[in-house]
Amino acid sequence: MLRPCLALLVMLVVLPALSAEDPDIRKLMTEEEFASAGLDRLSSDELDVINRWLLRYTAQDAPELISSSPAVQEVSRADVNSRIDGAFSGWNGPTRFTLQNGQVWETNTTRRYDYSATDPEVEITRNWMGVYRMRVVDTGQSINVRRVR
């Protein structure tokens, strides 16, 4: 049971963070998640063992799990609730959006929408045809997007 839970953690949190540095479970989880999992009771050496496992697992096992696990595939199709990281000025033709959860989405359209905000909340949903749509929560404006990473 622990392995599937950690696999989902890898998919949702670890992969975006790996681009910057080696994974550290203490930085990848929120304080609440870390405490709820009981990891706050582990020694530094025990946490280092988890971090080494996480690195090996991500490099060797996660790619197979992404393509073979129905549970992981279901999570990857789930709605995304996050915030655009930093200044947002809407969209004007093809535009990339980096979210605070590490995901990057883009639109490929000629549509234009002007709206200035900092860290606006967005929801990304997938319709029955597999098309993703990003909605800016404050305004309700939305546009089709595709995930870049």
GUDOLUM-561194 format. One line per field, with one value per atom (N, C-alpha, C): residue number from 1; atom name; residue in three letters; x, y, z. Coordinates in Angstrom, 3 decimals. Atoms other than C-alpha are relative to their C-alpha. Layout:
<sites>
seq c(NUM|...)
atom c(CA|...)
type c(Ala|...)
x c(X|...)
y c(Y|...)
z c(Z|...)
</sites>
This chain:
<sites>
seq c(1|1|1|2|2|2|3|3|3|4|4|4|5|5|5|6|6|6|7|7|7|8|8|8|9|9|9|10|10|10|11|11|11|12|12|12|13|13|13|14|14|14|15|15|15|16|16|16|17|17|17|18|18|18|19|19|19|20|20|20|21|21|21|22|22|22|23|23|23|24|24|24|25|25|25|26|26|26|27|27|27|28|28|28|29|29|29|30|30|30|31|31|31|32|32|32|33|33|33|34|34|34|35|35|35|36|36|36|37|37|37|38|38|38|39|39|39|40|40|40|41|41|41|42|42|42|43|43|43|44|44|44|45|45|45|46|46|46|47|47|47|48|48|48|49|49|49|50|50|50|51|51|51|52|52|52|53|53|53|54|54|54|55|55|55|56|56|56|57|57|57|58|58|58|59|59|59|60|60|60|61|61|61|62|62|62|63|63|63|64|64|64|65|65|65|66|66|66|67|67|67|68|68|68|69|69|69|70|70|70|71|71|71|72|72|72|73|73|73|74|74|74|75|75|75|76|76|76|77|77|77|78|78|78|79|79|79|80|80|80|81|81|81|82|82|82|83|83|83|84|84|84|85|85|85|86|86|86|87|87|87|88|88|88|89|89|89|90|90|90|91|91|91|92|92|92|93|93|93|94|94|94|95|95|95|96|96|96|97|97|97|98|98|98|99|99|99|100|100|100|101|101|101|102|102|102|103|103|103|104|104|104|105|105|105|106|106|106|107|107|107|108|108|108|109|109|109|110|110|110|111|111|111|112|112|112|113|113|113|114|114|114|115|115|115|116|116|116|117|117|117|118|118|118|119|119|119|120|120|120|121|121|121|122|122|122|123|123|123|124|124|124|125|125|125|126|126|126|127|127|127|128|128|128|129|129|129|130|130|130|131|131|131|132|132|132|133|133|133|134|134|134|135|135|135|136|136|136|137|137|137|138|138|138|139|139|139|140|140|140|141|141|141|142|142|142|143|143|143|144|144|144|145|145|145|146|146|146|147|147|147|148|148|148|149|149|149)
atom c(N|CA|C|N|CA|C|N|CA|C|N|CA|C|N|CA|C|N|CA|C|N|CA|C|N|CA|C|N|CA|C|N|CA|C|N|CA|C|N|CA|C|N|CA|C|N|CA|C|N|CA|C|N|CA|C|N|CA|C|N|CA|C|N|CA|C|N|CA|C|N|CA|C|N|CA|C|N|CA|C|N|CA|C|N|CA|C|N|CA|C|N|CA|C|N|CA|C|N|CA|C|N|CA|C|N|CA|C|N|CA|C|N|CA|C|N|CA|C|N|CA|C|N|CA|C|N|CA|C|N|CA|C|N|CA|C|N|CA|C|N|CA|C|N|CA|C|N|CA|C|N|CA|C|N|CA|C|N|CA|C|N|CA|C|N|CA|C|N|CA|C|N|CA|C|N|CA|C|N|CA|C|N|CA|C|N|CA|C|N|CA|C|N|CA|C|N|CA|C|N|CA|C|N|CA|C|N|CA|C|N|CA|C|N|CA|C|N|CA|C|N|CA|C|N|CA|C|N|CA|C|N|CA|C|N|CA|C|N|CA|C|N|CA|C|N|CA|C|N|CA|C|N|CA|C|N|CA|C|N|CA|C|N|CA|C|N|CA|C|N|CA|C|N|CA|C|N|CA|C|N|CA|C|N|CA|C|N|CA|C|N|CA|C|N|CA|C|N|CA|C|N|CA|C|N|CA|C|N|CA|C|N|CA|C|N|CA|C|N|CA|C|N|CA|C|N|CA|C|N|CA|C|N|CA|C|N|CA|C|N|CA|C|N|CA|C|N|CA|C|N|CA|C|N|CA|C|N|CA|C|N|CA|C|N|CA|C|N|CA|C|N|CA|C|N|CA|C|N|CA|C|N|CA|C|N|CA|C|N|CA|C|N|CA|C|N|CA|C|N|CA|C|N|CA|C|N|CA|C|N|CA|C|N|CA|C|N|CA|C|N|CA|C|N|CA|C|N|CA|C|N|CA|C|N|CA|C|N|CA|C|N|CA|C|N|CA|C|N|CA|C|N|CA|C|N|CA|C|N|CA|C|N|CA|C|N|CA|C|N|CA|C|N|CA|C|N|CA|C|N|CA|C|N|CA|C|N|CA|C|N|CA|C|N|CA|C|N|CA|C|N|CA|C|N|CA|C|N|CA|C|N|CA|C|N|CA|C|N|CA|C)
type c(Met|Met|Met|Leu|Leu|Leu|Arg|Arg|Arg|Pro|Pro|Pro|Cys|Cys|Cys|Leu|Leu|Leu|Ala|Ala|Ala|Leu|Leu|Leu|Leu|Leu|Leu|Val|Val|Val|Met|Met|Met|Leu|Leu|Leu|Val|Val|Val|Val|Val|Val|Leu|Leu|Leu|Pro|Pro|Pro|Ala|Ala|Ala|Leu|Leu|Leu|Ser|Ser|Ser|Ala|Ala|Ala|Glu|Glu|Glu|Asp|Asp|Asp|Pro|Pro|Pro|Asp|Asp|Asp|Ile|Ile|Ile|Arg|Arg|Arg|Lys|Lys|Lys|Leu|Leu|Leu|Met|Met|Met|Thr|Thr|Thr|Glu|Glu|Glu|Glu|Glu|Glu|Glu|Glu|Glu|Phe|Phe|Phe|Ala|Ala|Ala|Ser|Ser|Ser|Ala|Ala|Ala|Gly|Gly|Gly|Leu|Leu|Leu|Asp|Asp|Asp|Arg|Arg|Arg|Leu|Leu|Leu|Ser|Ser|Ser|Ser|Ser|Ser|Asp|Asp|Asp|Glu|Glu|Glu|Leu|Leu|Leu|Asp|Asp|Asp|Val|Val|Val|Ile|Ile|Ile|Asn|Asn|Asn|Arg|Arg|Arg|Trp|Trp|Trp|Leu|Leu|Leu|Leu|Leu|Leu|Arg|Arg|Arg|Tyr|Tyr|Tyr|Thr|Thr|Thr|Ala|Ala|Ala|Gln|Gln|Gln|Asp|Asp|Asp|Ala|Ala|Ala|Pro|Pro|Pro|Glu|Glu|Glu|Leu|Leu|Leu|Ile|Ile|Ile|Ser|Ser|Ser|Ser|Ser|Ser|Ser|Ser|Ser|Pro|Pro|Pro|Ala|Ala|Ala|Val|Val|Val|Gln|Gln|Gln|Glu|Glu|Glu|Val|Val|Val|Ser|Ser|Ser|Arg|Arg|Arg|Ala|Ala|Ala|Asp|Asp|Asp|Val|Val|Val|Asn|Asn|Asn|Ser|Ser|Ser|Arg|Arg|Arg|Ile|Ile|Ile|Asp|Asp|Asp|Gly|Gly|Gly|Ala|Ala|Ala|Phe|Phe|Phe|Ser|Ser|Ser|Gly|Gly|Gly|Trp|Trp|Trp|Asn|Asn|Asn|Gly|Gly|Gly|Pro|Pro|Pro|Thr|Thr|Thr|Arg|Arg|Arg|Phe|Phe|Phe|Thr|Thr|Thr|Leu|Leu|Leu|Gln|Gln|Gln|Asn|Asn|Asn|Gly|Gly|Gly|Gln|Gln|Gln|Val|Val|Val|Trp|Trp|Trp|Glu|Glu|Glu|Thr|Thr|Thr|Asn|Asn|Asn|Thr|Thr|Thr|Thr|Thr|Thr|Arg|Arg|Arg|Arg|Arg|Arg|Tyr|Tyr|Tyr|Asp|Asp|Asp|Tyr|Tyr|Tyr|Ser|Ser|Ser|Ala|Ala|Ala|Thr|Thr|Thr|Asp|Asp|Asp|Pro|Pro|Pro|Glu|Glu|Glu|Val|Val|Val|Glu|Glu|Glu|Ile|Ile|Ile|Thr|Thr|Thr|Arg|Arg|Arg|Asn|Asn|Asn|Trp|Trp|Trp|Met|Met|Met|Gly|Gly|Gly|Val|Val|Val|Tyr|Tyr|Tyr|Arg|Arg|Arg|Met|Met|Met|Arg|Arg|Arg|Val|Val|Val|Val|Val|Val|Asp|Asp|Asp|Thr|Thr|Thr|Gly|Gly|Gly|Gln|Gln|Gln|Ser|Ser|Ser|Ile|Ile|Ile|Asn|Asn|Asn|Val|Val|Val|Arg|Arg|Arg|Arg|Arg|Arg|Val|Val|Val|Arg|Arg|Arg)
x c(0.829|0.000|0.866|-0.877|2.883|0.592|-0.624|4.472|-0.945|0.894|1.358|-0.199|0.164|0.929|1.218|-1.210|4.545|0.113|-0.019|4.186|-0.854|0.846|1.334|0.682|-0.756|3.460|1.035|-0.996|6.182|-0.642|0.657|3.738|-0.453|0.612|2.119|0.961|-0.831|4.932|1.458|-1.427|8.347|0.485|-0.522|8.692|0.233|-0.319|8.315|1.187|-1.079|10.758|1.361|-1.269|13.425|0.812|-0.728|14.320|0.958|-0.820|15.859|1.143|-1.000|17.764|-0.415|0.359|17.878|-1.211|1.209|14.590|0.299|-0.061|14.229|-1.442|1.391|10.991|-0.470|0.344|11.101|-0.425|0.336|10.843|-1.151|1.008|8.485|-1.408|1.312|5.660|-0.266|0.332|3.791|0.284|-0.230|4.383|-1.111|1.140|0.894|0.116|-0.153|1.521|1.126|-1.160|4.917|-0.356|0.404|3.439|-1.056|1.071|0.337|0.538|-0.608|2.549|0.887|-0.838|4.472|1.483|-1.408|7.714|0.751|-0.647|8.394|0.615|-0.545|9.208|1.284|-1.198|12.082|1.251|-1.285|15.727|0.465|-0.576|17.769|0.565|-0.536|19.499|-1.118|1.140|16.131|-0.600|0.504|14.952|0.952|-0.967|18.171|-0.195|0.276|17.354|-1.221|1.194|13.903|0.360|-0.388|15.455|0.804|-0.756|17.914|-0.936|0.983|15.057|-0.824|0.812|12.996|0.740|-0.811|15.813|0.096|-0.097|16.315|-1.348|1.333|12.597|-0.415|0.373|12.034|0.749|-0.814|14.881|-0.306|0.125|14.140|-1.429|1.311|10.559|-1.167|1.132|8.340|-0.443|0.463|8.362|-0.897|0.828|6.966|-1.354|1.248|4.352|-0.922|0.793|3.208|-0.795|0.680|2.357|-0.827|0.681|1.085|-1.025|0.869|-0.791|-1.302|1.272|-4.507|-0.193|0.156|-4.385|0.787|-0.819|-1.555|-0.610|0.625|-3.279|-1.249|1.189|-6.472|0.382|-0.455|-4.593|0.501|-0.529|-2.878|-1.109|1.137|-6.301|-0.882|0.828|-7.712|0.115|-0.007|-8.604|1.197|-1.127|-5.805|-0.517|0.318|-6.351|1.318|-1.271|-3.371|-0.083|-0.093|-2.212|1.078|-1.053|-0.286|1.084|-1.109|3.140|0.423|-0.454|3.795|-0.999|0.835|2.499|-0.725|0.845|-0.324|-0.651|0.591|-1.472|-0.992|0.964|-3.944|0.698|-0.617|-3.250|-0.209|0.040|-2.569|0.686|-0.591|-2.078|0.604|-0.630|0.100|0.664|-0.486|0.862|0.287|-0.360|2.618|-0.332|0.358|1.476|0.761|-0.683|3.725|-0.802|0.801|1.710|0.895|-0.764|2.849|0.229|-0.224|2.546|1.104|-1.094|5.371|-0.411|0.456|3.230|0.087|-0.006|3.538|-1.036|1.071|0.550|0.116|-0.006|0.154|-1.257|1.112|-2.514|0.562|-0.411|-2.196|-1.222|1.209|-4.855|0.297|-0.138|-5.327|-0.832|0.849|-7.687|0.830|-0.652|-6.851|-0.880|0.698|-7.772|0.971|-0.847|-6.301|-0.540|0.358|-6.336|1.305|-1.223|-3.616|-0.267|0.109|-3.154|1.340|-1.169|-0.473|-0.470|0.329|-0.698|-1.500|1.441|-4.301|-0.284|0.420|-6.071|-0.596|0.546|-6.854|-0.467|0.469|-8.743|0.161|-0.140|-7.863|-0.786|0.849|-10.445|0.142|-0.068|-10.591|-1.417|1.342|-13.758|-0.001|0.138|-15.057|0.770|-0.776|-13.130|1.501|-1.414|-9.831|0.624|-0.505|-9.508|0.060|-0.173|-8.125|-0.378|0.442|-9.593|0.420|-0.437|-8.046|-0.944|0.899|-10.372|0.654|-0.482|-9.205|-1.157|1.086|-11.274|-0.604|0.512|-11.557|-0.944|0.778|-13.023|-0.919|0.799|-14.468|0.426|-0.477|-12.589|0.762|-0.678|-11.322|0.506|-0.623|-9.253|0.513|-0.547|-8.169|1.515|-1.433|-4.678|0.471|-0.612|-2.293|1.189|-1.107|0.277|1.324|-1.320|3.873|0.926|-0.753|5.444|-0.612)
y c(-1.198|0.000|1.252|-1.167|2.369|0.319|-0.233|1.899|0.716|-0.756|2.979|1.443|-1.372|6.017|0.842|-0.743|7.037|0.190|-0.149|6.420|1.180|-1.146|8.893|1.299|-1.164|11.343|0.366|-0.244|10.957|0.681|-0.550|11.688|1.441|-1.308|14.724|1.075|-1.000|16.413|-0.092|0.168|14.963|0.360|-0.190|15.055|1.459|-1.400|18.844|0.521|-0.497|19.375|-0.549|0.614|17.089|0.849|-0.812|19.589|0.960|-0.986|21.880|-0.625|0.583|19.574|-1.415|1.337|16.119|0.086|-0.057|15.245|-0.125|0.077|15.805|-0.016|0.186|14.508|1.147|-1.113|17.369|1.246|-1.157|19.930|-0.292|0.377|17.997|-0.058|0.077|17.598|1.283|-1.099|20.291|-0.468|0.368|20.395|-0.900|0.816|18.955|-1.425|1.337|16.042|-0.753|0.597|15.372|-0.522|0.404|15.257|-1.095|1.003|13.284|-1.373|1.269|10.624|-0.572|0.471|10.339|0.159|-0.133|11.319|0.948|-0.922|14.034|-0.737|0.785|11.248|-0.736|0.707|9.894|0.822|-0.679|10.681|0.524|-0.542|12.597|-1.132|1.139|9.341|-0.798|0.730|7.624|0.774|-0.819|10.531|-0.038|0.122|10.303|-1.309|1.284|6.629|0.144|-0.221|7.658|0.832|-0.839|10.366|-0.775|0.831|7.881|-0.957|0.872|5.454|0.787|-0.836|8.269|0.324|-0.290|9.181|-1.232|1.236|5.566|-0.368|0.354|4.942|0.880|-0.931|8.047|-0.311|0.265|7.174|-1.349|1.352|3.464|-0.501|0.642|2.586|0.890|-0.884|5.647|0.026|-0.024|5.717|-1.197|1.184|2.159|0.145|-0.173|2.998|0.994|-1.010|6.033|-0.640|0.596|3.875|-1.234|1.267|0.766|0.034|-0.001|1.805|0.760|-0.705|2.600|1.084|-1.003|4.454|1.261|-1.159|6.714|0.715|-0.617|7.301|0.785|-0.710|8.281|1.320|-1.224|10.800|0.998|-0.914|12.235|0.637|-0.571|12.829|0.872|-0.753|14.508|1.503|-1.458|18.182|0.576|-0.688|20.580|1.293|-1.252|23.344|0.565|-0.601|25.657|1.500|-1.424|29.207|0.207|-0.383|30.767|0.663|-0.485|31.546|1.392|-1.362|35.275|0.843|-0.952|38.021|-0.701|0.551|37.124|1.169|-1.094|39.384|-0.514|0.570|37.094|-0.806|0.715|35.519|0.794|-0.664|36.801|-0.927|1.016|34.041|-1.095|1.077|31.117|0.558|-0.493|31.622|-1.186|1.034|29.480|0.481|-0.291|29.303|-0.970|0.830|28.034|0.095|0.039|26.936|-0.180|0.141|26.978|-1.456|1.422|23.173|-0.575|0.442|22.992|-0.371|0.355|22.114|1.211|-1.043|24.088|-0.374|0.179|24.476|1.097|-1.040|26.352|-0.071|-0.079|27.485|0.319|-0.272|27.607|0.547|-0.608|30.043|1.432|-1.419|33.484|0.873|-0.763|34.508|0.918|-0.982|37.475|0.252|-0.321|38.152|0.765|-0.833|40.965|0.016|-0.022|40.637|-0.034|-0.055|41.595|-0.481|0.532|39.669|-0.619|0.706|38.123|-1.290|1.338|34.394|-0.302|0.275|34.040|-1.504|1.386|30.824|-0.474|0.584|28.533|-1.427|1.394|25.280|-0.522|0.629|22.940|-1.299|1.189|20.328|-0.648|0.772|17.653|-0.429|0.403|17.096|-1.431|1.397|13.774|-0.292|0.196|14.320|0.077|-0.061|14.699|1.378|-1.365|18.453|0.659|-0.688|20.414|1.466|-1.390|23.798|0.639|-0.740|26.322|1.175|-1.096|28.701|0.828|-0.924|31.771|0.184|0.051|31.475|1.380|-1.341|35.227|0.561|-0.618|36.088|-0.966|0.983|32.847|-0.178|0.137|33.306|-1.310|1.278|30.061|-0.149|0.244|28.735|-1.436|1.338|25.359|0.040|0.076|24.317|-1.446|1.331|21.391|0.046|0.037|20.279|-0.174|0.055|20.909|-0.839|0.826|19.426|0.144)
z c(0.000|0.000|0.000|-0.064|0.761|-1.364|1.313|-2.671|-0.963|0.892|-4.672|0.449|-0.489|-2.423|-0.349|0.341|-2.932|-1.504|1.455|-6.673|-0.435|0.328|-6.812|0.404|-0.426|-4.864|-1.058|1.043|-7.490|-1.198|1.183|-10.283|0.201|-0.218|-8.737|0.458|-0.633|-6.902|-0.420|0.161|-7.546|-1.393|1.338|-11.311|-0.356|0.296|-11.669|0.798|-0.847|-8.817|-0.393|0.354|-10.260|-0.952|0.954|-12.934|0.679|-0.678|-10.329|0.792|-0.880|-7.952|0.357|-0.454|-6.429|0.915|-0.819|-4.749|1.490|-1.459|-1.041|0.481|-0.415|0.445|0.896|-0.898|2.987|-0.780|0.825|0.165|-0.959|0.988|-2.088|0.567|-0.639|0.404|0.781|-0.897|2.244|1.427|-1.400|5.991|0.512|-0.434|6.505|-0.527|0.577|4.114|0.700|-0.646|5.678|1.385|-1.353|9.196|-0.050|0.098|8.155|-0.378|0.392|6.591|1.098|-1.100|9.865|-0.271|0.353|8.169|0.926|-0.930|10.736|1.195|-1.106|13.214|-0.387|0.461|11.089|0.240|-0.165|11.638|-1.353|1.235|9.085|-0.866|0.748|8.101|-0.669|0.577|7.557|-1.175|1.101|5.413|-1.193|1.089|3.389|-0.767|0.650|2.678|-0.917|0.831|1.414|-1.226|1.131|-0.764|-1.035|0.951|-2.312|-0.735|0.639|-2.962|-1.016|0.871|-4.478|-1.296|1.176|-6.850|-0.900|0.777|-7.943|-0.612|0.474|-8.229|-1.176|1.062|-10.334|-1.279|1.179|-12.678|-0.641|0.536|-13.044|-0.146|-0.043|-12.169|-0.408|0.258|-12.575|-1.461|1.391|-16.407|-0.356|0.253|-16.501|0.664|-0.739|-13.888|-0.702|0.706|-15.875|-1.130|1.153|-18.875|0.348|-0.275|-17.090|1.132|-1.166|-13.955|-0.252|0.151|-14.277|1.062|-1.061|-10.935|-0.324|0.357|-12.109|-1.200|1.172|-15.441|0.400|-0.475|-13.625|0.661|-0.649|-11.496|-1.043|1.012|-14.577|-0.820|0.731|-16.174|0.883|-0.942|-13.077|-0.261|0.117|-12.996|0.747|-0.614|-12.109|0.613|-0.685|-9.553|0.501|-0.377|-9.211|-0.252|0.301|-9.799|-1.048|0.928|-12.653|0.830|-0.805|-11.249|-0.462|0.281|-11.125|-0.763|0.741|-13.376|-1.148|1.055|-15.742|-0.718|0.777|-18.565|-1.029|0.929|-20.295|-1.080|1.118|-23.662|-1.274|1.297|-27.130|-0.984|0.852|-29.650|0.851|-0.779|-28.573|1.259|-1.288|-24.879|0.908|-0.989|-22.236|1.394|-1.389|-18.633|0.897|-0.992|-15.844|1.287|-1.218|-12.837|1.214|-1.234|-9.230|0.375|-0.271|-9.161|-0.881|0.850|-11.737|-1.419|1.339|-14.736|-0.923|1.019|-17.963|-1.050|0.974|-20.287|-1.039|1.015|-23.538|-0.845|0.920|-25.908|-1.379|1.367|-29.671|-0.721|0.521|-30.766|-0.428|0.360|-32.263|0.925|-0.925|-29.469|0.880|-0.863|-27.294|1.219|-1.242|-23.688|0.881|-0.839|-21.601|1.425|-1.414|-17.833|0.786|-0.798|-15.384|1.411|-1.357|-12.173|0.386|-0.504|-10.010|0.652|-0.522|-9.261|-0.048|0.035|-10.483|0.074|-0.129|-9.610|-1.320|1.222|-12.558|0.262|-0.007|-13.081|-1.421|1.306|-15.915|0.045|0.064|-16.846|-1.367|1.247|-19.515|-0.352|0.410|-21.517|-0.531|0.418|-22.844|-1.283|1.227|-26.107|0.255|-0.345|-24.254|-0.138|0.138|-24.760|1.380|-1.269|-21.809|-0.156|0.006|-20.947|1.314|-1.175|-18.571|0.220|-0.368|-16.734|1.085|-1.020|-14.847|0.989|-0.981|-11.659|0.257|-0.323|-10.917|-1.057|1.085|-14.323|-0.725|0.726|-15.650|-1.453|1.373|-18.953|-0.140|0.185|-20.424|-1.427|1.285|-23.291|-0.030|0.152|-24.671|0.168|-0.246|-23.563|-0.191|0.000|-23.859|0.929|-0.963|-21.329|-0.737|0.579|-22.301|0.884|-0.968|-19.132|1.384)
</sites>
